[in-house]
Amino acid sequence: MPPTTKFLLGEDQIPTHWVNLLPDLPGPPLPPLSPATGEPAGPDDLTPIFPMGLIGQEVSMEPEIPIPDPVRDAYRLWRPTPLYRARRLEQALDTPARIFYKYEGVSPSGSHKSNTAVPQAYENAQAGIKKLATETGAGQWGSALAFACTLFGLECEVFMVGSSYDQKPYRRSMMETWGASVHRSPSDRTEAGRSQASHPTGSLGIAISEAVEVAAQDPECNYSLGSVLNHVLLHQTVIGQEAIAQLAMAEAEPDVVIGCVGGGSNFAGLVFPFLRAGSKTRILAAEPAACPTLTRGVYGYDFGDTVGMTPLMPMYTLGHDFVPPPVHAGGLRYHGDAPMVCGLVKAGRIEARAYKQNETFDAAVRFARSEGIIPAPEPAHAIRAVMEEAEAAREAGEERTILFGLCGHGNFDLAAYDAYLAGDLEDPEFSEEELQAALAGLPEAPSIA
């Protein structure tokens, strides 16, 4: 028999529960703070924009949370997703390392984002909500939510970061095909957008402000977020649970697990089940040098959006008013990261590295020319880290096992590949001046350093 390339599970092996890592974090969890009072935020601070079903998941200390049957049934459209052994990449890198990747690009929207979009749409529909408003960076999250809203009969309004709106017009077409209305952010449709007109390329923080404003003003509309919050990371843990089962089929156990990080959802979805299982494997987060939240950010309380409408969250941050340069990894252009991920970085359980734009696209092209799949720019950062780890294994002469998350395909990102192949990509980096400005712009809040 030839060696196995794809490790596949049956639909009966879709996880029945989500893994909640909140009870396992080092030290007591730090609460979000109300932007109005500075006191710990409670359900009353969240009910204007979230249904109680999601609020309960956000604060739950139960180690596992059941996946509702209608959500699990919708998951059958694309789950379980395949685990691949990257044999051709191993040969191209001339490494003794065994490389596996969990591929989330088989979902209808082409990324991992549908894993949380579906349960969020379901809980809002159960609560009688008629419409969801959201932001999107590269368009993966907006696409996923537009798709999920069609499953449960909800309207969907999306504020898309301006640079990505211009770079990726067919993501907008995809959202509109599923019935969503899509606006370039910053827009003139909200007070938040009008206040940020001097930043025409936009940012996730600005787009979040616009979507929250729309939701807060309409009792039949709620806000939906594709990353950062606890319940979003919770929903993504189907990824890692499946990966553990598939690696067992391959008789492999990873020495290192790698994922890209923008807000932290795909990364947490892959690694949290390994952490729950007590694995001692190394965990590596890869992010862009132009928006190096985990590697150069300040650990403290900050707003999740630019205007300051959301609760203050404990996280590594570059400052809520930081507008990253318009790199093509639009899903990683966020000033903060998920508090749970940040807490694990702070505790030393997760290692973080930052990579420049051109070296990530070099890795993406090498991967595509060996494995065939054109990766989205976001997981190209993880692929860059994989290649470093594979080279280290070759130099040490050790057969190490590497697992990484390929969280989405790059079929809508070909303009970025055009720019790279033409030699037109820049390598913007976060400067020391920008870091000092971030420190100066942090809101007054209790110190958690």
Buried (B, 14 or more C-beta within 10 A) or exposed (E): EEEEEEBEBEEEBBBEBBBBBBEBBEEEBBBBBBBEEBEEBEEEBBEEBBBEBBBBBBBBEEEBBEBBEBBBBBBEEBBBBBBBBBBBBBEBBEBBBBBBBBBBBBBBBBBBBBBBBBBBBBBBBBBEBBBBBBBBBBBBBBBBBBBBBBBBEBBBBBBBBBBBBBBBEBBBEBBBEBEBBBBBBBBEBBEBBEBBEEBBBBBBBBBBBBBBBBBBEBEEBBBBBBBBBBBBBBBBBBBBBBBBBBBEEBEBBBBBBBBBBBBBBBBBBBBBBBBBEEBEBBBBBBBBBBBBBBBBBBBBBBBBBBBBBBBBBBBBBBBBBBBBBBBBBBBBBBBBBBBBBBBBBBEEBBBBBBBBBEBBBBBBBBBBEBBEBBBBBBBBBBBBBBBBBBBBBBEEEEEBBBBBBBBBBBEBBEBBBEBBEEEEBEBBBBEEEBBEBBEEBBBEBEEEE
